[in-house]
């Protein structure tokens, strides 16, 4: 089973190849950091729970999880609820293939 990291890499590579005219980018919110670096990023606006990827043209946020076993945190649920309340779309991709299928339903 691939890690969330690998699943996200596969999705971004596929998306950029399939839709080169539509931009997608990652939100570097996760990961382990030195305490000083984490504090600096928090002061700059990094927030827990923001989805992993954004496609501005589609107003689409993507929260990537492993194919099995990934869990959406309370912070992620709160962000998804907020983003949907202002007219954005959000999907939770349980692995590359699931995220790809959900994107195809939107495009």
C-alpha positions in Angstrom: 0.0 0.0 0.0 1.3 3.4 -1.0 1.7 6.3 1.5 -0.4 9.4 1.3 2.7 11.1 0.0 3.1 8.7 -3.0 -0.7 8.8 -3.7 -0.5 12.6 -3.9 2.6 12.6 -6.1 0.7 10.2 -8.5 -2.3 12.4 -8.6 -0.4 15.6 -9.3 1.7 14.0 -12.0 -1.4 12.6 -13.7 -3.4 15.8 -13.4 -0.6 18.0 -14.8 -0.2 15.6 -17.7 -3.9 15.1 -18.4 -4.9 18.8 -18.0 -1.7 20.9 -18.6 -3.7 24.1 -19.0 -5.3 23.8 -15.5 -3.1 24.6 -12.6 -2.9 22.5 -9.4 -0.8 23.2 -6.4 0.0 21.7 -3.0 -0.6 23.4 0.4 2.5 22.6 2.5 0.7 22.4 5.8 1.7 19.0 7.1 4.9 17.3 8.0 7.3 17.4 10.9 9.2 20.6 11.4 11.6 22.0 14.0 9.6 23.9 16.6 11.0 27.3 15.5 10.1 26.7 11.9 6.6 25.5 12.8 6.1 28.7 14.9 7.3 30.9 12.0 4.9 29.2 9.6 2.0 29.5 12.0 2.6 33.2 12.3 2.7 33.4 8.5 -0.8 31.8 8.3 -0.3 28.1 8.1 -3.5 26.5 9.6 -4.2 22.9 10.6 -6.6 21.0 8.4 -6.4 22.9 5.1 -6.7 20.4 2.3 -3.6 19.2 0.6 -4.2 20.4 -3.0 -6.1 23.2 -4.7 -7.2 23.7 -8.3 -8.2 27.4 -8.5 -10.0 27.1 -11.9 -12.4 24.6 -10.5 -12.6 26.0 -6.9 -11.6 22.5 -6.0 -9.8 21.4 -2.8 -8.5 17.9 -2.5 -7.7 16.2 0.8 -5.5 13.2 0.0 -5.5 10.0 2.1 -4.0 6.6 1.7 -6.1 4.2 -0.2 -7.2 2.5 3.0 -6.8 3.6 6.6 -6.6 7.4 6.2 -8.8 9.4 8.5 -10.1 13.0 8.2 -9.2 15.0 11.3 -11.6 17.4 13.0 -9.6 20.3 11.7 -9.9 19.0 8.2 -13.7 18.5 8.6 -14.0 22.1 9.8 -12.1 23.5 6.9 -14.0 21.4 4.4 -17.3 22.5 5.9 -16.2 26.2 5.7 -14.9 25.9 2.1 -18.1 24.3 0.9 -20.2 27.0 2.7 -18.5 29.6 0.5 -19.1 27.8 -2.7 -15.9 25.8 -3.1 -15.9 22.1 -3.8 -13.9 19.6 -1.7 -13.2 16.0 -2.3 -11.4 13.4 -0.1 -9.3 11.2 -2.3 -8.8 7.8 -0.7 -5.7 7.1 -2.9 -4.8 8.3 -6.4 -7.4 6.2 -8.2 -10.3 7.4 -6.0 -9.2 11.1 -6.3 -8.9 10.7 -10.1 -12.4 9.3 -10.4 -13.8 12.1 -8.2 -12.1 14.7 -10.3 -13.5 13.2 -13.5 -17.0 13.6 -12.1 -16.3 17.4 -11.7 -14.6 18.2 -14.9 
